[in-house]
Amino acid sequence: MVDRTGRHAGRVALITGAARGQGRSHAWRLAEEGADVVAIDVCAPIPGVAYPMATPEELEETAAGVRERGGRVSAHVADVRDAEGLGKAVSAGIEELGGVDAVLANAGIGMASPHVTAAQAFRDQLDVNTVGVWNTVQAAAPVMIAQGRGGAIVVTSSSMGLTGRGGDGSGQMDGYIASKHALVGLVRAWANWLAPHSIRVNSVHPSGVATPMVLNDAVAALFTDPPDGEVPDVGNLLPVGLLEPRDVTAAVAWLCSDEARYVTGIAMPVDAGFVAR
C-alpha cells in the first residue's frame, strides 16, 4: 500500500518537460508525496537543438513511475511553443485529474545545433525557454484563479539566469542567458499578479545538472574540442561537478509545499555556489 498522506496529498501538479531529467524527477518525487501529475513533453526533435529530445517512450516511463508511486497521471505530447496545442493538453489533463495546484514550468533547451545560424539559435532559446514558460503559465493560471484554492508555480531558470558568465556574442550562450534572465522578470511580475489569489510564484536556478541536456556528445565536445580553444568556465564553489536532478527536485517540492506558504517572488539558486563564485 502506497502512503497517500504526504505533504502534497490530494494535489495535482502540472509539469512540462516531464519525460526525463528534472521533470521526471519532480514528477516522481511529488507522486511519492501524494500528488497526481499532468505530465507534458514535446517528445519530438527540435532541429535547432544539438542533442536528442525526449521520446514518447520516455514520457510513458515517467507516467509509469508516477503510477508505481501511487499517483494518477495524465500524460500528453505537446510543444510549449504552441500555445493552442499546449492549452488543449493542459485542459485535458486538468479535466481528467480534477484541477491543478502546482505548475512546474520546467521545459527548456540548452545547446544549439552548430548547423543553425546564431540568429536562429537565439530565437530557438527564447521561444522554448521564455515563450514556452509564458504559454504554460497562461494556460494554467486562470484555472488556478477560478478554483480559488491557491497554489504554487515554480519556473525552472538556471544559474545562467543570474549571471552573464559564458556570454560570447555567438547566439549560443547569449540566447540561453537572455532566455533564463527573462524568467526572473516574469516570476516577479506574476508574483504580483497572482498574490491576491494566494498563488505563489518562484524560480529555481540550478547550475549544471546530470540530465540529457548536459550529458550528451555536443556538450562533451565543448570540453574536449572547444571552438575557440578555451574550455568553458563552469566551476562550482562546492566540490561537485554536476548536481543530481533530485537536488533541484528537493527545492521544487519545498517551494510547492505549505512549508513555503509565504515564499513568493524569489529566485532560488540551487547551484553549489556557482553564482557566488
N, C-alpha and C positions, 0 to 999 in steps of 0.2 A: 504494500500500500504506500503510495507516494504522499508525503505530507503536503497538503494544500493550505497550510495555515501560516505561510511565510509572510514577510513584510510587504509583498506585492500580491497577496492573495486577493482574488476577485477582480483584479485589474486586467486591462488589455493594453499591450504595448505594440505600437506600430514601428517597425524597424525597416529602413531601407538599406540596401547593400547587405542583405541578410544571408546570402548564400554561403558566405565563407568569411574568414578573417574576423575582424572585430564585430561585425554584425552578427555572425553566428555565435560568437562568444557571448554577446549581450543577450541574444535570444535564449540560449541555454541557461544562462545564469538567472534571468528573470523568470523563466519557467520553473527552475528549481525553487524559486522564492514565491511561487504561486500564481504567476501571471499567465495569461493566454497571449498569443503572439500573432500579429499580422505581419508576415514576412514577405518583403518585396525585393526583387533584384532584376537587373536588366537581362542577365543570362544570355548575352549575345556579344559578339565582338564590337568594339568601337575602333574604327580604322585608325584614328589618330593616337591610340594608346600603344605603348611599346611592349606590353605583356598581355597574355591571355586573360580575358574576363571570365567571370563565373559562368557555370553551365546550369541547365535545368536540373541535372542530376545532383549537383551540389546544393541547389535550393531544396530539393527533396530530402537530402541528407540533413539539412538544418531542420526541416519540418519534422522528420522522423525523430530527431534528437529532442525536439520540444515535446513530442508525444511521449517519448520514453521517460521524460521527466514529469509527466502527469499533466502537461498543458494542452489546451486545444490550440490549433494552429490553422490559419488561413493563408496559404501561400499563393503569390501572384507574380507573374512576369510582367514588369513594366519598366519603362525608361524614365528616370526622374526629369529628363529634359522635356518630355512630352506631357505637358500639364493635363491635357484631356485624358490621355491613357492612364496616367498616374492617378488622376482623380477617380476614374472608374475602379481601379484596383483598390484604392483606399476605401471608397464607398462600399464595395463588395465585401471587403474584409471586416469593416466596422459593422455592417449589417449582419454578417454571419456570426460574429463573436459578441455583439451587443454593446458596442461603444468603443471609446478609446480614452485611456487615462495617461498614457505616456507616449510621446513621439520621439524616436531616436533617428534624427536625420543624419545618417551615417554614410550613405553612398558617396563615393568620391573616386577620383582617378589621380594617379601620380605621373610617372614619367611618360612623356610624349614620344611617339614613334619618330625616329630620325628621318622617316620618309615624308613627313609633313613639314610645311613651312613654319617659321617661328610665329607668324600671324595666326595660322591655324591651330598651332599648339596652344597659344594664348587663349584663343576663343574656346577651344575644347575644355580647357581647365575652368574657365569662367562658367561655361554652360552647365557642366556637370556639378562642379563643386560649390557654385554660388546660386545659379538659377535653379538647379535641381533641389537645393535646400529650400529656397523660396517656394517652389512649387509644392514641396512636401508639406510645409507648414501652412500654406494657403489652402491645401486640400483638407487638412485635419483640424486646424484651429477653430473654424466655425462650428464644427461638430462638438468640440470640447466646450465651447462657449454655450451652445444650445443645451448641452447636457446639464450644465450648472453644477458640476461636481469637482471643479478644479482640475488639477493635473500638472504634468511637467513635460517640458520639451528640452531635450539635450541635443545640441548640434555638435557634430564632430568636426573640429577645425584641425589645427596642427601646431606644433611648436613654431613652425614657419609662419603661422598666423600672428606671431608675437615678435618676430624678428625678421630682418631682411637678409640675414646671413645666407650666402649662396646665390644671391641675385647676380646675373651676368649679362643682362640685356638680350639674351638669346630668345626669350619667349618660353624656354623650357622651365626654368625655375621661376622666372618672373610671373608667369601665369599662375603657377601654384601658389606662390607667396601672395599675390594680389587676391586670388580667389579665397584663400584662407583668412586673410586680414578682413576681407569684406564681411565675413561671417560674424566677426566681433561687433561690427556696427549693427548688423541685422539683429543679433541677440539683444543688444541694448535697446534697440527700438521696439522689438517685440516684447521685451520685459515690461516696458511702459504700457504698451497696448493691452497686454493680457493680465496685468496685475489686478485690475478691478474684478476679474473673473477667477481669481485665485489660481491662475495658471502661471507657473514659474518657468523661466527660460534661461538656460545657461549653456555655455560651450566648454568642451574639453579640448585640450591641446597636447596631444602626445608627441614625443619625439619618435624616432623610428620604431616600428612595431613589426614583430616577426609574422608577417602575413604575405600572401602572394603579391601584394602591391609593392613590397620591398624585396622579398626573396624570389627574384627572377633574374634571368640572364641579362636583361637590359641594364638593371641597376648594378649587377655584379661587374659589368663591363666598365662602369664609371670608376671602379676602384682598381681594376686590372689594366685598363687601357683608356684613361681619361682623355677626352678630346683635346684639351689644352695642356696636357702634360702634368696637371696638378690634381692630386686626389682630393675629392670634396671634403670639407671640414664638417664632420657630423658628430663630433665627440660630445658625450655627456659628462657632467661633473662626477656623478656616481660611477663606480667601476662596472658598468654594464654597457654592452653594445646595443642590442635591441631589446625593447620591452616585450613582454608577452601580452597577447590580447586580453588575458584575464586581468592584467594590471589596469588597463583602461576600463574594462568592464566594472571593476570594483568601484571606480569613481562614478561611472554612469549609474550603476544600481543605487548608490547612495544619493546622488542628485535627484533620482526619481522617487526616493522614499520619503516617508514622513519625517525622518531624521533631518532632512534638509528642507523642511517646510517653509522656512523663512530665508532661503537662499535663492536669489534670483538676480539676473543681470551680470553674472560673473564669468570671467574667462579663467578656467581652472587648468593650469599646467599639470600634466602627468608625464614628465619629461626627463626624469633623472637629473635635473639641474641644467638641461640644455640651454634654456633661456637665460639663466643666471650666469652662465659661463662667460 
